[in-house]
Amino acid sequence: MHTLKINTVVSSDTLKLNNLGFLKGREVEVTIRPLIGKRQVHLKNRNLKGFLSKYANRELITNEKEAWKQSVMDKYDN
């Protein structure tokens, strides 16, 4: 069984689908649903400033200025 999945932005009230030749003459089911999650957020928010802030570790921000120096010292024991 073949499955065809297309993610697109609907810009009009008509949707044209290409490359359906392998389904010609067969009964099919077409389901259209809005995307939720990351894709939807990306389309709404073109400015990515602060987009990854949910992954920030606030406790480590205070050590940020010395992080490179400390990393080198830990790696090379100098």
WOSULLIN-V894253 format. One record per pair of residues at least 4 apart in sequence whose ideal C-beta (glycine too) atoms are under 8 Angstrom apart, sorted by sequence separation. I is the first residue (numbers start at 1). J is the second residue. D is the distance in Angstrom with one decimal. If there is no record, write none. Layout:
i=I j=J d=D
i=I j=J d=D
//
This chain:
i=20 j=24 d=6.9
i=35 j=39 d=4.6
i=36 j=40 d=5.6
i=37 j=41 d=7.2
i=38 j=42 d=6.2
i=39 j=43 d=6.7
i=40 j=44 d=6.5
i=41 j=45 d=5.7
i=48 j=52 d=8.0
i=52 j=56 d=7.3
i=57 j=61 d=7.3
i=60 j=64 d=7.0
i=63 j=67 d=5.6
i=66 j=70 d=5.3
i=67 j=71 d=6.1
i=68 j=72 d=6.6
i=69 j=73 d=6.4
i=70 j=74 d=6.2
i=71 j=75 d=6.3
i=72 j=76 d=6.0
i=73 j=77 d=7.2
i=10 j=15 d=6.4
i=23 j=28 d=5.6
i=35 j=40 d=5.4
i=56 j=61 d=7.0
i=73 j=78 d=5.8
i=34 j=40 d=7.3
i=45 j=51 d=6.9
i=72 j=78 d=7.2
i=60 j=67 d=7.9
i=63 j=70 d=7.5
i=6 j=17 d=7.0
i=4 j=17 d=8.0
i=4 j=19 d=7.5
i=4 j=20 d=7.4
i=15 j=32 d=7.4
i=4 j=23 d=7.9
i=2 j=22 d=6.2
i=2 j=23 d=7.4
i=7 j=35 d=6.8
i=7 j=39 d=7.1
i=9 j=43 d=7.0
//
